[in-house]
Amino acid sequence: QVQLVESGGGLVQAGGSLRLSCAASGSVFSINIMAWYRQAPGKQRESVARITSGGNTNYADSVKGRFTISRDSAKKNTVYLQMNSLKPEDTAVYYCKRDQRGSNYWGQGTQVTVPS
């Protein structure tokens, strides 16, 4: 079993920045993909960014150039989502997800609010 703990959400004004963290523990394996998703009220959960264990990244078009996903160089099972130039439409609950060995795991989510 894998546990994911997210942190770093909060309320920030438009144009501001936040950094989300996700720490994985338990039965973690070196080959994995970690990703951030988000779900706004009344909308489906959507992919925001993902990073492979080899460091390859992908982003949703809506966040390209503003968000950066990365892995901690020392704590390999911790990923970050640096969010800059935040917009009201970025308001959502952000979830961390880990895929490994055919299974996927989700964190509990962290709220990000950008008032309009």
DRENFIBA-331447 format. One record per residue (C-alpha): x, y, z negated; residue in one letter. Coordinates in pm, 1 decimal. Layout:
% residues N
((X, Y, Z), 'A')
...
//
This chain:
% residues 116
((0.0, 0.0, 0.0), 'Q')
((109.5, 354.8, 74.7), 'V')
((14.0, 666.1, -116.1), 'Q')
((20.8, 1011.9, 41.5), 'L')
((13.2, 1326.3, -168.6), 'V')
((-37.0, 1662.0, 1.5), 'E')
((29.0, 2002.7, -144.2), 'S')
((70.7, 2362.3, -37.6), 'G')
((-276.4, 2464.4, 70.9), 'G')
((-439.5, 2786.3, -36.3), 'G')
((-587.2, 3115.1, 73.0), 'L')
((-383.4, 3338.0, 299.9), 'V')
((-465.9, 3646.8, 502.2), 'Q')
((-469.7, 3634.5, 879.1), 'A')
((-118.1, 3658.8, 1016.0), 'G')
((29.2, 3500.8, 705.8), 'G')
((212.0, 3172.8, 652.5), 'S')
((178.0, 2857.7, 449.0), 'L')
((382.0, 2540.1, 422.5), 'R')
((209.6, 2210.4, 357.0), 'L')
((395.4, 1910.7, 217.0), 'S')
((311.7, 1541.4, 228.8), 'C')
((505.1, 1288.3, 25.8), 'A')
((466.0, 917.1, 98.1), 'A')
((539.0, 650.8, -160.1), 'S')
((479.2, 281.6, -212.9), 'G')
((542.4, 24.6, 59.3), 'S')
((697.0, 262.1, 310.2), 'V')
((891.5, 145.3, 614.0), 'F')
((1149.6, 334.0, 812.9), 'S')
((965.5, 303.1, 1144.0), 'I')
((659.1, 522.5, 1115.8), 'N')
((466.9, 816.3, 1250.9), 'I')
((345.4, 1090.8, 1024.8), 'M')
((88.0, 1343.2, 1128.8), 'A')
((-128.6, 1628.6, 1014.7), 'W')
((-497.6, 1644.4, 1095.3), 'Y')
((-756.1, 1900.3, 998.7), 'R')
((-1130.8, 1914.6, 961.9), 'Q')
((-1326.7, 2236.2, 957.6), 'A')
((-1682.9, 2251.1, 819.4), 'P')
((-1928.0, 2096.2, 1062.7), 'G')
((-1654.1, 1981.1, 1298.7), 'K')
((-1477.5, 1655.0, 1371.2), 'Q')
((-1134.8, 1583.1, 1233.9), 'R')
((-868.3, 1678.2, 1487.5), 'E')
((-501.0, 1611.4, 1530.3), 'S')
((-271.7, 1905.7, 1463.1), 'V')
((83.1, 1771.4, 1482.9), 'A')
((275.2, 1445.9, 1462.3), 'R')
((635.7, 1339.3, 1417.9), 'I')
((793.3, 1001.3, 1476.0), 'T')
((1064.7, 849.4, 1261.4), 'S')
((1299.3, 941.3, 1545.9), 'G')
((1202.9, 1306.7, 1519.7), 'G')
((987.4, 1341.3, 1829.9), 'N')
((702.6, 1586.7, 1781.4), 'T')
((368.5, 1666.9, 1941.1), 'N')
((130.4, 1953.4, 1876.3), 'Y')
((-226.3, 2044.9, 1953.9), 'A')
((-243.6, 2325.6, 2208.9), 'D')
((-418.9, 2546.4, 1954.7), 'S')
((-117.0, 2549.8, 1720.6), 'V')
((177.4, 2534.3, 1961.1), 'K')
((426.5, 2808.2, 1889.0), 'G')
((275.3, 2876.6, 1546.0), 'R')
((303.1, 2548.5, 1354.3), 'F')
((610.2, 2331.3, 1304.3), 'T')
((615.0, 1977.1, 1169.6), 'I')
((936.4, 1845.1, 1022.3), 'S')
((1078.9, 1576.4, 798.2), 'R')
((1283.4, 1644.3, 490.3), 'D')
((1643.0, 1553.4, 573.9), 'S')
((1703.1, 1408.7, 228.0), 'A')
((1357.1, 1277.7, 138.0), 'K')
((1278.3, 1086.6, 455.7), 'K')
((922.4, 1012.5, 351.1), 'N')
((827.4, 1376.0, 306.3), 'T')
((696.7, 1582.4, 593.9), 'V')
((613.9, 1947.9, 614.1), 'Y')
((382.5, 2158.7, 823.5), 'L')
((503.4, 2515.9, 847.2), 'Q')
((209.7, 2729.4, 956.5), 'M')
((278.6, 3082.5, 1077.0), 'N')
((56.3, 3350.3, 1228.8), 'S')
((-246.6, 3191.1, 1068.8), 'L')
((-589.0, 3268.3, 1210.1), 'K')
((-939.1, 3236.2, 1063.1), 'P')
((-998.5, 2942.7, 1297.0), 'E')
((-719.9, 2753.7, 1119.2), 'D')
((-944.4, 2730.1, 813.4), 'T')
((-995.7, 2361.2, 736.4), 'A')
((-906.4, 2076.3, 507.6), 'V')
((-568.3, 1947.4, 620.7), 'Y')
((-494.7, 1577.5, 591.1), 'Y')
((-169.0, 1389.6, 612.6), 'C')
((-165.3, 1053.5, 788.9), 'K')
((97.5, 782.9, 810.8), 'R')
((105.9, 499.4, 1066.1), 'D')
((332.5, 202.2, 1010.4), 'Q')
((325.0, -165.4, 1099.9), 'R')
((-24.6, -145.4, 1245.7), 'G')
((-180.1, 22.1, 942.1), 'S')
((-265.5, 381.5, 874.6), 'N')
((-299.8, 573.2, 550.9), 'Y')
((-454.6, 909.0, 466.8), 'W')
((-395.1, 1164.3, 197.4), 'G')
((-669.6, 1330.8, -1.1), 'Q')
((-652.0, 1657.6, 189.9), 'G')
((-561.1, 2012.5, 101.5), 'T')
((-771.8, 2319.5, 174.3), 'Q')
((-638.6, 2602.9, 387.4), 'V')
((-851.6, 2915.0, 404.3), 'T')
((-784.1, 3214.4, 627.2), 'V')
((-1055.9, 3475.3, 575.9), 'P')
((-1182.4, 3666.7, 877.7), 'S')
//
